[in-house]
Amino acid sequence: MFSVIIPVYQEEEIINKVINYLKTIPLALEIIVVDGYKESTISVIKDRGVIKLKSPVGRAKQMNKGAIVAKGETLLFLHADTLIPKDAFTLIAASKVGAFKLRFNTHNLWFRFLAFATNLRVTLTKIPYGDQAIFIRKNYFEKLGGFKDILIMEDVDLMQRVKQDAGKIKIIPKPVTTSVRRWQEKGVILTTLKNNIIRILYFCGVSPEVLAKIY
């Protein structure tokens, strides 16, 4: 079985869309939604088979809470605005840890360039980010201690620990499709600039607490 863990924060408008999409994939699939905001998102979930959890806000806290109750051998951490390929679980079945390539749900040239740049960086560094649907065997996730309880960059921190443990991070060439809605809400240029500044500062040793204030 695979467990899909979806951390959410005020995602009432889109949560049922991603759940319905996952339900079209014909596999033994456990869906866990972990709400970090007053149960506002889990209260609108229509599918009774979904496991609904409440957690203190913080993506790391939420994903760790979902992982604790997950029964699947492989955990897939999914953003609510990201859709995985229909054959995603077939593609990851033989892998211990990894993520997918990225594309955006638009033909806009700027976002096509951003996806290209992201995929190139991940190919070179083998450090994917959370919007690329990170997957990992549950026993290995537990061995690593799960996500570190930090405010930001918890996904990168986990992948760094995998590399330090000499683990092989598999990058699936087939992409997940991520929505551009948050980029559009906050401004495309500003969001791009801010993300790159945070990434650079993180690798320069700036603490996640400081980075969270910038974010």
CORNORPE-V345545 format. One record per residue. N is the residue number from 1. SS is DSSP state (helix for helix, strand for strand, loop for the rest). PHI is phi in whole degrees, 0 to 359 (NA if undefined). D_CENTER is the distance of its C-alpha to the mean C-alpha in Angstrom with 2 decimals. Layout:
n:ss:phi:d_center
N:SS:PHI:D_CENTER
N:SS:PHI:D_CENTER
This chain:
n:ss:phi:d_center
1:loop:NA:18.83
2:strand:252:15.07
3:strand:247:13.10
4:strand:258:10.10
5:strand:250:8.74
6:strand:243:7.84
7:strand:281:8.37
8:strand:228:10.74
9:loop:212:13.37
10:loop:55:16.14
11:loop:246:14.53
12:loop:301:17.83
13:loop:284:18.49
14:loop:240:15.60
15:helix:297:14.44
16:helix:291:17.27
17:helix:296:16.57
18:helix:290:13.24
19:helix:295:14.98
20:helix:300:18.05
21:helix:295:16.36
22:helix:298:14.88
23:helix:291:18.41
24:loop:278:19.94
25:loop:270:18.57
26:loop:280:21.53
27:loop:219:20.24
28:loop:290:20.29
29:strand:227:17.04
30:strand:253:16.14
31:strand:248:13.97
32:strand:237:13.23
33:strand:249:12.56
34:strand:244:12.78
35:strand:266:14.50
36:loop:256:15.03
37:loop:216:17.83
38:loop:51:21.13
39:loop:61:19.92
40:loop:294:20.16
41:loop:279:17.26
42:helix:293:18.01
43:helix:290:21.66
44:helix:259:21.35
45:loop:292:19.65
46:loop:269:22.38
47:loop:282:21.48
48:loop:286:23.18
49:loop:279:21.44
50:loop:283:18.10
51:strand:278:17.78
52:strand:245:17.57
53:strand:233:17.17
54:strand:251:17.96
55:loop:215:16.78
56:loop:301:17.74
57:loop:295:15.53
58:loop:133:12.97
59:helix:303:9.26
60:helix:298:10.41
61:helix:301:13.25
62:helix:295:11.56
63:helix:291:9.21
64:helix:297:12.38
65:helix:296:14.52
66:helix:295:12.80
67:helix:295:13.07
68:helix:299:16.72
69:helix:269:17.79
70:loop:296:15.93
71:loop:257:18.63
72:loop:287:16.89
73:loop:287:17.57
74:strand:239:14.12
75:strand:259:10.88
76:strand:236:7.86
77:strand:265:4.72
78:loop:235:4.23
79:loop:286:4.82
80:loop:295:8.58
81:loop:256:9.76
82:strand:237:8.31
83:strand:248:10.71
84:loop:271:10.83
85:loop:297:14.33
86:loop:298:16.89
87:loop:258:17.60
88:helix:303:14.12
89:helix:286:15.24
90:helix:293:18.49
91:helix:291:16.98
92:helix:259:15.00
93:loop:304:17.76
94:loop:266:19.65
95:loop:255:16.98
96:loop:276:16.25
97:strand:203:13.02
98:strand:170:11.22
99:strand:197:8.91
100:strand:255:10.22
101:strand:291:12.12
102:strand:240:11.39
103:strand:214:13.76
104:strand:254:14.36
105:loop:275:16.26
106:loop:205:19.41
107:loop:263:22.21
108:loop:305:22.75
109:helix:297:23.83
110:helix:296:22.06
111:helix:288:18.58
112:helix:295:19.71
113:helix:294:20.71
114:helix:299:17.44
115:helix:296:15.60
116:helix:300:18.46
117:helix:295:18.32
118:helix:297:14.63
119:helix:294:15.25
120:helix:294:18.47
121:helix:300:17.12
122:helix:292:14.57
123:helix:299:17.52
124:helix:281:19.70
125:helix:265:17.69
126:loop:58:15.43
127:loop:237:12.79
128:loop:281:9.53
129:loop:249:6.95
130:helix:299:3.29
131:helix:286:4.41
132:helix:260:5.92
133:loop:58:4.42
134:loop:294:5.62
135:strand:234:8.62
136:strand:198:11.52
137:strand:298:14.89
138:helix:298:15.36
139:helix:295:18.60
140:helix:285:17.26
141:helix:301:14.43
142:helix:292:17.37
143:helix:300:19.58
144:helix:282:17.42
145:loop:90:17.41
146:loop:70:13.78
147:loop:285:11.82
148:loop:290:14.58
149:loop:282:15.40
150:loop:238:15.14
151:loop:283:14.53
152:loop:202:12.38
153:loop:68:11.16
154:helix:296:10.21
155:helix:291:7.67
156:helix:294:10.74
157:helix:302:13.08
158:helix:297:11.81
159:helix:294:12.10
160:helix:295:15.43
161:helix:291:16.64
162:helix:298:16.00
163:helix:295:18.12
164:helix:295:20.67
165:loop:275:20.99
166:loop:64:21.83
167:loop:279:18.98
168:loop:269:18.37
169:loop:265:14.93
170:strand:273:15.08
171:strand:257:13.86
172:strand:288:14.37
173:strand:293:16.57
174:strand:279:15.72
175:strand:273:13.12
176:strand:274:10.50
177:strand:245:11.80
178:strand:250:10.32
179:loop:288:12.75
180:loop:263:14.80
181:helix:301:15.93
182:helix:291:14.72
183:helix:297:16.27
184:helix:290:19.35
185:helix:294:19.59
186:helix:263:19.58
187:loop:100:21.35
188:helix:296:20.16
189:helix:294:22.26
190:helix:298:21.64
191:helix:295:17.84
192:helix:299:18.07
193:helix:297:20.62
194:helix:298:18.87
195:helix:299:15.63
196:helix:290:17.97
197:helix:296:20.14
198:helix:298:17.47
199:helix:298:16.36
200:helix:296:20.07
201:helix:296:20.99
202:helix:300:18.38
203:helix:286:19.80
204:loop:270:23.21
205:loop:100:22.71
206:loop:291:22.26
207:loop:292:20.91
208:helix:301:17.57
209:helix:297:19.93
210:helix:291:21.64
211:helix:297:18.58
212:helix:296:17.28
213:helix:292:20.68
214:helix:292:20.36
215:loop:294:16.98
